Amino acid sequence: ASAAMTYVAKKCGICFQPPSIVLIYKEDNKDKTRQRIMPVRNFSKFSDCSMAAEQLKNNPRHKAYLEGVSLCQLKKLYGLLKGHLGGESLAESLEKFQRKETIDPEEDMNKLDDKELAKRKRIMDELFEKNRKKKDDPDFTYDIEVEFPQDEQLESCGWDVESGEEI
């Protein structure tokens, strides 16, 4: 039996007309970048984005290709499509996501219910993951040592200039 093909997802996007999810991917051990268009059917502005994303990700025809695409990203793409179907401009939809996916530092998280709190936590985890260096990142350095200047050097750093002097 031949080994299953592996696909490496490069980019995933949405096309409004006709509604479809577009995946740019590479086949393992080949250099050519390919494109796969997955039509979105039976999806309206009332549809559930999470469900649609899960169905697409588990669809036997697309499953192998979507291995490297997170459910969260697919959900977001469906969200954009949903916004579009509901008459929102792309900018409006993206702006909504930005708000949903951002943590408001002023917000009192003690007042949130469990569901909202879990959502904030997921956002924080995702931001953390996105910004975290992993061992196989090209610019990953293990155990970085930083020299900190001693106190006396810090004092002569030149910021505390007398206010009367010309600068």
Disulfide bonds with the S-S distance in Angstrom:
none
